[in-house]
Amino acid sequence: MMIGYVSADCPFVSRDEQKKLLEESGCRVIFNGSFSKTGSCFLQFVARQKAGMRIAVVQMDCIVSGWRHLRDIVMQVQNKHCTLVSLKEPWINTSAGRGALMLEMLGGLEELEKRFIHQRMSSGRHKAISAGCRMGRPSKLTQQQLEAVAQARAKGHTLREIAQEYDVSISMISRLLKKLPRKS
């Protein structure tokens, strides 16, 4: 059985036109949903379906706004053991070999893109570190203040007193003191 999904506020195809196209394609049951950039309404719709259902939409632009959302939707449809068909995009048909192959290729390209991004980010980080840039959050205390903290602790001041003086947490003072080299 094929179930249709109409996105009520799709910016590309009117609700009536979607309904008409889904009825012509053989959908006996048609649900109304709404458009969201994350596809969350459609994902909730899919979660309520039984295994083996065939879900039809007029076009994917009415459901998602990006490749990642499309992948998430296809994965959830497959996890529910259902199939997804887009009437205006024949390459999105998870029941046909050609559609499944196309979606697998898109998934592979997405993974490749992620690896390229990771490599570029890693390379940039290594260059910055070798150029002397310090990575991470800037320290709240200067090197002089760190030395003063160590001296105050050596004089017997409590962690609480030191933390209040520099307006930082006690745990931060404790961590900083552990990092400082011990004098024998």
Beta strands, then each sheet from edge to edge (+ up, - down):
strand 1: 2-7
strand 2: 29-33
strand 3: 54-57
strand 4: 83-86
sheet 1: 2+ 1+ 3+ 4+
end
